[in-house]
Amino acid sequence: MLPIERGLEIVMSTARAKDRPDWMPAESVSLLDSIHRVLREDVFSDADSPRFDKAIRDGFAVRFEDVVQVPAVLNVIGESRAGAGADVVVQPGQCCEIMTGAPLPEGANAVVMLENTERLSPSSVRILKAVRENEGLLRRGTEAREGEKILSAGNRIGLADIGLLAGTGKTTVMVSRKPRVAVIATGDELVEVGEVPRPGQIRNSNTYTICVQVKEAGAEPIELGIGRDNLEDLREKIGKGLEHDILLVSGGVSMGKYDLVENVFAEFGVEVLFDKIAMKPGKPTVFGHRGSTYVFGLPGNPISTMVAFHMFVRPLILLLLKAMNTAPRVLEAKLESRAKCDPERAALLPALVRFDAGQYWVKTAPWKGSSDLVGLARANALIMIPRGSGNLEAGQNAQFLFME
């Protein structure tokens, strides 16, 4: 059995060795369609941001020198609002009413919050609190200068990035094409979600959990249906799956009489690079490739499938997308209770994480094995317990992954 780190190294080095410029080419999409896609161009600010000195609160634009001693009464000489600045110059003893986002009038160098003033008349106001120079405003270009790089290629576009792109005038964005990922769940025991299982049958949940993980990683799932435990059906579906960028087959990769997936891989000339990982759950994870298609045989138990996907498939998808960050996001916490180590396999188990006293605390969640979706649904993380003898004791540091 390969350690998890070595298995991931094989997956990623294989992809890097086979990388070609035309793989996951860049494509132009509308701004709204670019959310969560991987950016393939550097983006530069087309102007200073903000474009002018502006107020960040409602109140009065003043000369801070005039309100060092408060209370102070100032003459109101105009109003500046968003989209319509006041054409005035603030002189000593004067101020200008101003709204959030409005241009700062010439001569002013601070903004007093409305709550810290008392209006005496339409032309005068009492300032109740002193302000420092530049308080209550943003100077031109303090967020970004014209020509400054504000987003880098490889960045995965989030909500704030959408705002940045819009503010820079980008109606279309260059992003990586989504890898097409074929998904096959295998087993004679599987029935479709809308069916009522007979004795010995279960609904096909793996297709749905895998497809959601594929989408979350930034790829396009292609559902190829249920592969039955016979060579004819598996040949047909796996053959179709090998036409895509990645093929994921769940189930049929253990040592049982009807675990036929690796036999069919061999028939199609798939070069298998590993078929066992020292990981619990997820030991019978298979990885290989045929031509330009990457191939995974994932365990059939739902939690094993999810864990194997997160540790091996997701990083590969992100690499193909040319994303800046591909590794699983590992965090540290203090253990709340003892966790038993396995001398042969590292474990990634459902866990409960909370934040308290400035740090994360983690403990294993109740669950009954790698088919227990109920237990996993009640958890919010996976705790990573290293291979070894003995235990991790309460109070020791432990690593975990938030469930995504």
Order of alpha helices (4+ residues) and beta strands (2+ residues): alpha-beta-beta-beta-beta-beta-beta-beta-beta-beta-beta-beta-alpha-beta-beta-beta-beta-alpha-beta-alpha-beta-alpha-beta-beta-beta-beta-alpha-alpha-beta-beta-beta-beta-alpha-beta-beta-beta
